[in-house]
Amino acid sequence: MIEHSSQADFKQRLDEGNIDLGSTAFEEAFARMQRVSDLTGKVSDTQMQAIVDEVVSGTETLQGVAESFR
């Protein structure tokens, strides 16, 4: 679980999961992860994976996710 993570922490979590994002996708995923973290105080592994999947696929699977985890 990430709580108010830095980019280095986020990169480490991606590396641990063998997830390789290009710089643009990394920046987008990190920004989305930060938005969820700012609203909920934490980002679970499931939420992080959904964010990465959303960025990679270009879909909006997490619309409203922050509100659903309050």
Backbone torsions as a table, in degrees:
resi	resn	phi	psi	omega
1	MET	NA	137.2	178.0
2	ILE	-102.7	132.6	173.7
3	GLU	-121.9	112.7	179.7
4	HIS	45.8	63.1	-172.6
5	SER	-78.3	154.2	169.2
6	SER	-91.6	168.2	177.0
7	GLN	-61.1	-36.4	179.1
8	ALA	-63.2	-41.9	177.7
9	ASP	-63.7	-42.7	180.0
10	PHE	-63.6	-44.3	178.9
11	LYS	-61.0	-41.5	179.0
12	GLN	-62.1	-43.4	178.6
13	ARG	-62.1	-40.6	177.4
14	LEU	-64.3	-44.6	179.5
15	ASP	-60.3	-41.8	178.7
16	GLU	-61.6	-31.7	178.8
17	GLY	-92.5	10.0	-177.7
18	ASN	54.1	39.7	179.6
19	ILE	-104.7	121.3	-178.3
20	ASP	-115.4	111.6	178.0
21	LEU	-109.9	145.2	171.3
22	GLY	-68.1	170.1	-174.3
23	SER	-62.1	-39.6	-179.8
24	THR	-66.6	-46.1	179.1
25	ALA	-65.3	-37.6	178.0
26	PHE	-61.2	-47.0	-179.0
27	GLU	-61.7	-42.2	179.3
28	GLU	-66.1	-45.1	179.9
29	ALA	-63.6	-41.6	179.7
30	PHE	-63.8	-42.8	179.3
31	ALA	-61.4	-42.9	178.8
32	ARG	-66.8	-40.7	178.1
33	MET	-62.0	-41.0	178.7
34	GLN	-63.7	-39.5	178.6
35	ARG	-61.4	-44.4	178.3
36	VAL	-64.9	-44.1	179.7
37	SER	-61.9	-40.6	179.2
38	ASP	-63.7	-34.5	-178.5
39	LEU	-83.6	-34.1	-173.5
40	THR	-111.4	-14.4	-179.2
41	GLY	87.8	-10.0	-179.6
42	LYS	-161.9	163.0	176.3
43	VAL	-132.8	119.0	-179.8
44	SER	-75.7	166.9	176.6
45	ASP	-59.8	-39.5	179.7
46	THR	-64.7	-43.1	178.0
47	GLN	-64.4	-43.2	179.7
48	MET	-60.6	-43.9	179.9
49	GLN	-64.1	-39.8	178.1
50	ALA	-63.9	-39.2	177.7
51	ILE	-62.8	-46.9	179.4
52	VAL	-61.7	-46.2	178.8
53	ASP	-59.3	-41.5	179.7
54	GLU	-61.7	-45.9	-179.0
55	VAL	-65.6	-44.6	-178.1
56	VAL	-65.4	-41.0	-176.2
57	SER	-87.1	-17.4	-179.0
58	GLY	77.9	19.0	179.4
59	THR	-103.3	171.4	-179.7
60	GLU	-112.2	61.2	-177.8
61	THR	-71.4	-18.1	-176.1
62	LEU	-103.0	15.4	178.4
63	GLN	-55.2	124.2	179.0
64	GLY	76.8	7.2	-176.4
65	VAL	-61.6	-38.5	-178.1
66	ALA	-61.5	-42.5	-179.4
67	GLU	-66.7	-33.4	-176.7
68	SER	-74.4	-16.4	-178.7
69	PHE	-105.6	10.9	179.3
70	ARG	-75.3	NA	NA
